[in-house]
């Protein structure tokens, strides 16, 4: 509308001052503004008010959604932190449990090894004692045998040595 006035006045200035033209343009502009005010201005304001309300509602919804999203993010971060702490605790407990089991297994193995050593030592001692008893028994039998042979026969020293060697040989063959 301002352009229409401008064009009209500019055109009029080329042809000289035409007040009638200028007056007509002012009158038409006033009539247009009056008609617009009476029939269109209320509708225009109504549409603009509705648009403003819609934009404000959308902004409120967006702000509400943003707050909800931020709250959900905070909750999820809290849950994640709790889950990480739980996992850390579980890992620490698993490490402690594995150390305890390792120590238990090592202690059981040491006890078992000591028991085996003690049993082996006792078995060796028993076998040693049996061998000593057997040797003592054989020595006693041999001594009795030697003594009985010497008594049976009065021998000189060379004959006694030969007889002892013969008896030792016989006992060794058994």
For each residue, the residues with C-beta under 8 A, 3 or more apart:
1: 4 5 29 32 33
2: 5 6
3: 6 7
4: 1 7 8 25 29
5: 1 2 8 9 25 26 29
6: 2 3 9 10
7: 3 4 10 11
8: 4 5 11 12 21 22 25
9: 5 6 12 13 22 25
10: 6 7 13 14
11: 7 8 14 15 21
12: 8 9 15 16 17 18 21 22
13: 9 10 16 17
14: 10 11
15: 11 12 18
16: 12 13
17: 12 13
18: 12 15 21 22
19: 22 23
20: 23 24
21: 8 11 12 18 24 25
22: 8 9 12 18 19 25 26
23: 19 20 26 27
24: 20 21 27 28
25: 4 5 8 9 21 22 28 29
26: 5 22 23 29 30
27: 23 24 30 31
28: 24 25 31 32
29: 1 4 5 25 26 32 33
30: 26 27 33 34
31: 27 28 34 35
32: 1 28 29 35 36
33: 1 29 30 36 37
34: 30 31 37 38
35: 31 32 38 39 40
36: 32 33 39 40 41
37: 33 34 40 41
38: 34 35 41
39: 35 36 42 43
40: 35 36 37 43 44
41: 36 37 38 44 45
42: 39 45 46
43: 39 40 46 47
44: 40 41 47 48
45: 41 42 48 49
46: 42 43 49 50
47: 43 44 50 51
48: 44 45 51 52
49: 45 46 52 53
50: 46 47 53 54
51: 47 48 54 55
52: 48 49 55 56
53: 49 50 56 57
54: 50 51 57 58
55: 51 52 58 59
56: 52 53 59 60
57: 53 54 60 61
58: 54 55 61 62
59: 55 56 62 63
60: 56 57 63 64
61: 57 58 64 65
62: 58 59 65 66
63: 59 60 66 67
64: 60 61 67 68
65: 61 62 68 69
66: 62 63 69 70
67: 63 64 70 71
68: 64 65 71 72
69: 65 66 72 73
70: 66 67 73 74
71: 67 68 74 75
72: 68 69 75 76
73: 69 70 76 77
74: 70 71 77 78
75: 71 72 78 79
76: 72 73 79 80
77: 73 74 80 81
78: 74 75 81 82
79: 75 76 82 83
80: 76 77 83 84
81: 77 78 84 85
82: 78 79 85 86
83: 79 80 86 87
84: 80 81 87 88
85: 81 82 88 89
86: 82 83 89 90
87: 83 84 90 91
88: 84 85 91 92
89: 85 86 92 93
90: 86 87 93 94
91: 87 88 94 95
92: 88 89 95 96
93: 89 90 96 97
94: 90 91 97 98
95: 91 92 98 99
96: 92 93 99 100
97: 93 94 100 101
98: 94 95 101 102
99: 95 96 102 103
100: 96 97 103 104
101: 97 98 104 105
102: 98 99 105 106
103: 99 100 106 107
104: 100 101 107 108
105: 101 102 108 109
106: 102 103 109 110
107: 103 104 110 111
108: 104 105 111 112
109: 105 106 112 113
110: 106 107 113 114
111: 107 108 114 115
112: 108 109 115 116
113: 109 110 116 117
114: 110 111 117 118
115: 111 112 118 119
116: 112 113 119 120
117: 113 114 120 121
118: 114 115 121 122
119: 115 116 122 123
120: 116 117 123 124
121: 117 118 124 125
122: 118 119 125 126
123: 119 120 126 127
124: 120 121 127 128
125: 121 122 128 129
126: 122 123 129 130
127: 123 124 130 131
128: 124 125 131 132
129: 125 126 132 133
130: 126 127 133 134
131: 127 128 134 135
132: 128 129 135 136
133: 129 130 136 137
134: 130 131 137 138
135: 131 132 138 139
136: 132 133 139 140
137: 133 134 140 141
138: 134 135 141 142 171
139: 135 136 142 143
140: 136 137 143 144
141: 137 138 144 145 171
142: 138 139 145 146 167 168 171
143: 139 140 146 147
144: 140 141 147 148
145: 141 142 148 149 167 171
146: 142 143 149 150 163 164 167
147: 143 144 150 151
148: 144 145 151 152
149: 145 146 152 153 163 167
150: 146 147 153 155 160 163
151: 147 148
152: 148 149
153: 149 150 159 163
154:
155: 150 159 160 163
156: 159 160
157: 160 161
158: 161 162
159: 153 155 156 162 163
160: 150 155 156 157 163 164
161: 157 158 164 165
162: 158 159 165 166
163: 146 149 150 153 155 159 160 166 167
164: 146 160 161 167 168
165: 161 162 168 169
166: 162 163 169 170
167: 142 145 146 149 163 164 170 171
168: 142 164 165 171 172
169: 165 166 172 173
170: 166 167 173 174
171: 138 141 142 145 167 168 174
172: 168 169
173: 169 170
174: 170 171
